[in-house]
């Protein structure tokens, strides 16, 4: 299981290669046991495009596209990936057109810059420091765990999130203080498609045209 293979890969919140001012600083609320805001005090004018890996860039059974098989070894454990090099171009074009920044939101964390980015033509990206210490017996689901830490890290910065976990949108609505955002839910069997990119672009274009619109949560279903 890839999650097990990615245990203890990078220190939480440490993004090697980026200035300290750009690196979110993790913390924990002692009273409630929840993460404090990682990016507190950070000024980010551009919207963020959050990208998951497994189920989004690495689908289970892609039926179309230019997917190529790769064997990678995070933490020394063999793991098969199905990656489409066209995804890097699609995501880069979306970010450039929208004036947005691409960020990993995956349990791969900084390892995505080693094993994923070069194979699809992306540069090294910042990443959300999602701890990989979730256990099935914990009270939160995988989607809740990811949403909790993404919300804590991102604060009020507007964002689009390409994510395959269907529980993430409802979990985000439970996180206070989020700015405008869109969760584009991707079918993990198919992966990211041009249709998902177009949905994200329409939302980002509206965000740019109406920057003063109040914060809201939106979701698009899998396609």
N, C-alpha and C positions, 0 to 999 in steps of 0.2 A: 504494500500500500504506500503510495507516494507520501502521504502525510507522515508516516513513520520514518520514511527515508529522509525527510527534511527536518527531523527533530534536531534541535540544538545546532542549527547551522550558523546563524549570525546573532550577535547580541541584539536584543530587542531595541529598536530605535536607532541602531547604528547603521548608517548608510555610507560605507567606505567610498571614498572618492569625491564626496560632496562637502562643501564648507560646513562648518559647525552650525552656522546660522540657518542653514537649510535643513538640518537634521532634526526631526521632531524629538522632543525629550519626554520619555515615558515617566509616568508617576502613578501612584495608587492612592485612592481616597481611603484613608484608614477607617473612617466611620462607616462607609458603605461597602468597602471591598471592591469598588469599581475603578477602572482606570480613570485618571484625571485627563484633561485635554492635552494630548501630546503636543499640539501645535499652538498652544496658547501664546498670544502676543505676536504671532507671525502674520505679516501682511502679505497676502497673496491675491493679487488683482485678477489674475487669469483663472478661468474655470479649470477644473481638473477632469481628465478622462481616466477613470480607474479601469484597469484591465485584469481580469482573472486569467489563470492559465488552464487548469484542468477543467474540461467541459466547455471552454470558450475557445482558446487557441489550440487546445489538445482534446478534441472530441473523442467520444467512445467509438462511434462507427460512422465516420463521414461517408456520405454517399456520392459526393461530388467535390469538385475543386482540385487544386494541385497539391494535395497532401503528400508529404514524404515521411518515411519512417526513419526515426533516429533512436539510437541507444545512448543514453546518458547515465552518468554515475554520481548523482548527488550523494554526498556522505559515503561514497564507495559502494552504494547499492544500485544495481542495474535497474533501469526504468525505461520502458519503451514510450516514445513520444510520436504522435502524428501531427506534423506541423505543416502549414501552408505558407510558403515564403511571401505570398501575396498579401497576407494579413499585415505585415509590417508596413508595406506601402499604403494600404487602406487606412491604417491607424494614423500614420504620419501625415497623410493628406488631410484627414479629418482634423487633427490637432492644428495643423498649419492654417487651414481655412477658418477655423473657429477661434484662433488665437488662444488655444488651450494647451495644457501640459499633460503628457501621458505619464501615468503613475501605476506601478504594479500594486494590485490589491489581491494578493494570493498568499497561500502558505509557502510558496517558493521564496517569497521575500527577495533578498538580494541575489539569491541563487538564480533567479530568472534572468539576471543580467549576464550570468555565465553560460547557462544551458539553453535559454530560450531566445533571448534578443539576437545573438549573432546568426541564428538559424532562420530568422524571419526578417532580418535587415533593420532591426531597431538598435539605437544607441543605448548606452546604459541609462536607466531611468531611476528616479526616486521610487521608494516603495513604502507602503504602509506597514509598520512593524507589528503585524498580527502574531501574537505568541502562538506557538505550535504545541501548547501544553493541554489542549482540549482533550477530554476523555468522554467516551460514549455515555458513561454513567453520570456525567456532570448534568447539572440542571439545565444548562443551555444547550441548544443544538449547534451544529456547525455553522448554520446560517446566522443564528443569534450571536454566536461568538465573534464571527467576522464583522457583522453589522455593528456590534458594540465597539470594537476597536477602530473600525473605520470612522465611525461617528466621533469618537474621542479624538482621533488624530486630525480630522479634517475641519472640525468646527463649523463655521458659517460659510466657508468657501463653497461656491456652487460646483456641482460635479455631476457627471454621467458615469454610471458604473455598468460595465458589461460583466454580467454574473449569471451563473447557471443555477444557483440555489434558489428555488422558488420562495423560500421563507424570508429572504433578505428584505424585500420591499416592506413587508408588514413589520419586520423587526426594526427597520429604520424609523418607522413612524412612532416608535416607542422611545426614540432617543431625542431628548430635548435640545433645542438650540441649533439644529441643523438649518442651513440655508437652502436655497432652491436646489433640487436634485432630481435626477431621472435614473431609475434602474431599468436597464434593458435586459430582460430575462432571456437567456440563450438556452436553446435545447441542447443538453450535453451530448446527445447522440449525433447531432449535426454540426454544432460549433458555430462560430461567428460567420455571418453572411453579409452580403452587401445591403440587404434589407435592414439589418441591425444598425449598420453604419449610417444609413439614410435617416433612420428614426432619431439617432443621436444628433445628426446634423440639424434636423428640423428644430429640435429642442434647443440646441446651442445657438442657432441663428435667432430664435425667438428671445433667448436670454440676452443676446447682444443688442437686439432691437428694443427690448423692454427691460433694462437693467434694474429699474425701480420696482418691478413686480414683487409682491410679497412672497416669502418663502413658501414652498409647497413640495409635496411628494407626488411623483408620478411613476407609473410603471407601464411598460409595454410587455406583452406576453411573448412567449417563445415562438420563433418562426424557423 
